[in-house]
Amino acid sequence: MPNWCSNNFRIVGSTESLKPLWEQIDRENKFLEVIKPIGEWDYGNAVEAWGTKWDVNTDGMEFTDNGDGTAEISGFFDSAWSPPVDAFQTLSEDLDGAYLELGYFEPGMAMVGYWDSEGADDHYTIDPEAEDMGIPAYLEEEWNVSDWFATEEELSDD
């Protein structure tokens, strides 16, 4: 059983490009395979193409048509072991003019980070013993990292 990495994301672009993408994701109930197809699943191919070993559940995703020619696909999902940064990088290259962002927190491996299509690639190893845990405030606020580790410590003390 893998460690689960929590992810949240946004893809913002033209309705013309995002609506067909969303319809395919919704129809096939697959996300990573749609944005970076690998065909028949193979562990090595999945990790190389997606950055994680399995496709992700689409239940926490939604499509929003902003009514002004732009749209957004956003939501959350869990991935096995690591975030699918490689798949998002590929999608950003395929979707001209779109903005993509991906935030993630994997407590089992003590890592947290943020990636976007404009060049941000912040990845931090968390030090649960440190007062500030060695991560920027915006990631602490997004994921409540210190609360998560404090709760885990309390549970392990019981």
C-alpha positions as CSV (number, residue, x, y, z in Angstrom):
1,M,0.0,0.0,0.0
2,P,1.5,3.4,-1.0
3,N,1.8,6.6,1.0
4,W,-0.8,8.9,-0.4
5,C,0.1,12.3,-1.6
6,S,-2.7,15.0,-1.3
7,N,-2.9,17.3,-4.3
8,N,-5.0,20.3,-5.3
9,F,-4.8,21.9,-8.7
10,R,-6.2,24.5,-11.1
11,I,-6.0,24.6,-14.9
12,V,-7.2,28.0,-16.3
13,G,-7.5,28.6,-20.0
14,S,-9.9,29.1,-22.9
15,T,-13.2,27.4,-22.8
16,E,-12.5,26.2,-26.3
17,S,-9.4,24.2,-25.1
18,L,-10.6,23.1,-21.6
19,K,-14.1,22.0,-22.3
20,P,-13.2,19.1,-24.6
21,L,-10.4,18.1,-22.2
22,W,-12.9,18.1,-19.3
23,E,-15.5,16.1,-21.3
24,Q,-12.9,13.4,-22.0
25,I,-11.8,13.3,-18.4
26,D,-15.4,13.1,-17.3
27,R,-16.3,10.5,-19.9
28,E,-13.3,8.2,-19.3
29,N,-13.1,8.8,-15.5
30,K,-9.4,9.2,-15.9
31,F,-7.2,12.2,-15.5
32,L,-3.5,11.4,-15.9
33,E,-4.2,9.0,-18.8
34,V,-6.1,11.8,-20.6
35,I,-3.5,14.5,-20.1
36,K,-0.4,12.2,-20.7
37,P,-1.5,8.9,-22.3
38,I,0.6,5.9,-21.7
39,G,-1.8,3.2,-23.0
40,E,-1.7,-0.1,-21.2
41,W,-0.5,0.5,-17.7
42,D,3.1,-0.3,-16.9
43,Y,4.7,0.8,-13.6
44,G,7.9,2.2,-15.2
45,N,5.9,4.0,-18.0
46,A,3.5,5.5,-15.4
47,V,6.2,6.8,-13.1
48,E,8.2,8.2,-16.1
49,A,5.2,9.9,-17.8
50,W,3.2,11.0,-14.7
51,G,5.6,11.2,-11.8
52,T,3.3,8.7,-9.9
53,K,2.4,5.1,-10.4
54,W,-1.4,5.1,-10.8
55,D,-4.0,7.3,-12.4
56,V,-6.0,9.4,-9.9
57,N,-9.7,9.5,-8.9
58,T,-11.6,12.3,-10.6
59,D,-14.4,12.6,-8.1
60,G,-13.0,15.7,-6.5
61,M,-12.7,17.6,-9.8
62,E,-15.0,20.1,-11.5
63,F,-15.3,22.2,-14.6
64,T,-16.3,25.8,-14.5
65,D,-17.2,27.8,-17.6
66,N,-16.6,31.5,-16.6
67,G,-18.9,32.7,-19.4
68,D,-16.3,35.0,-20.8
69,G,-14.4,32.6,-23.1
70,T,-12.4,31.2,-20.2
71,A,-12.8,28.1,-18.1
72,E,-11.2,26.3,-15.2
73,I,-10.7,22.6,-14.3
74,S,-9.9,22.4,-10.6
75,G,-10.1,20.2,-7.6
76,F,-8.2,17.7,-5.5
77,F,-7.1,14.1,-5.6
78,D,-4.7,11.7,-3.9
79,S,-1.8,10.2,-5.9
80,A,0.5,7.3,-5.0
81,W,3.8,8.2,-3.4
82,S,4.3,11.5,-5.2
83,P,2.6,14.3,-7.1
84,P,2.1,14.0,-10.8
85,V,4.3,17.0,-11.7
86,D,5.5,15.4,-14.9
87,A,2.0,15.0,-16.3
88,F,1.2,18.6,-15.4
89,Q,4.4,19.8,-17.1
90,T,3.4,17.9,-20.3
91,L,-0.1,19.3,-20.2
92,S,1.3,22.9,-19.8
93,E,3.3,22.4,-22.9
94,D,0.3,21.1,-24.8
95,L,-2.2,23.8,-23.7
96,D,-1.0,27.1,-25.2
97,G,-2.0,30.1,-23.1
98,A,-3.2,28.0,-20.2
99,Y,-2.1,28.5,-16.6
100,L,-1.7,25.3,-14.4
101,E,-0.9,25.0,-10.7
102,L,-0.4,22.0,-8.5
103,G,0.1,22.0,-4.7
104,Y,0.9,18.8,-2.8
105,F,1.5,17.4,0.6
106,E,2.9,13.9,1.3
107,P,3.2,13.5,5.1
108,G,4.5,10.0,5.0
109,M,7.6,11.1,3.1
110,A,7.6,14.5,4.9
111,M,7.4,16.6,1.7
112,V,5.3,19.5,0.6
113,G,5.4,21.7,-2.5
114,Y,4.0,23.8,-5.2
115,W,4.5,23.8,-9.0
116,D,3.0,26.1,-11.7
117,S,3.3,26.5,-15.4
118,E,5.1,29.9,-15.0
119,G,8.2,28.4,-13.5
120,A,7.5,27.8,-9.8
121,D,8.8,24.5,-8.6
122,D,9.0,24.7,-4.8
123,H,9.7,21.4,-3.2
124,Y,10.5,21.1,0.5
125,T,11.4,18.2,2.9
126,I,9.6,18.9,6.1
127,D,11.5,18.8,9.4
128,P,8.7,18.1,12.0
129,E,11.1,18.8,14.8
130,A,11.9,22.3,13.7
131,E,9.8,25.2,14.9
132,D,8.9,26.4,11.4
133,M,9.4,23.0,9.9
134,G,11.6,24.5,7.2
135,I,8.8,25.4,4.8
136,P,7.3,28.7,3.6
137,A,4.3,30.2,5.3
138,Y,2.1,29.9,2.2
139,L,2.5,26.1,2.2
140,E,1.9,25.8,5.9
141,E,-1.3,27.8,5.5
142,E,-2.4,25.7,2.5
143,W,-1.8,22.3,4.1
144,N,-1.8,23.0,7.9
145,V,1.4,21.0,8.1
146,S,2.2,21.7,11.7
147,D,-1.3,20.7,12.8
148,W,-1.1,17.5,10.8
149,F,2.2,16.5,12.5
150,A,1.0,17.6,15.9
151,T,-2.1,15.4,15.6
152,E,0.0,12.5,14.4
153,E,2.3,13.0,17.4
154,E,-0.6,13.1,19.8
155,L,-2.1,9.9,18.3
156,S,1.2,8.1,18.5
157,D,1.6,9.1,22.2
158,D,-1.8,7.6,23.1
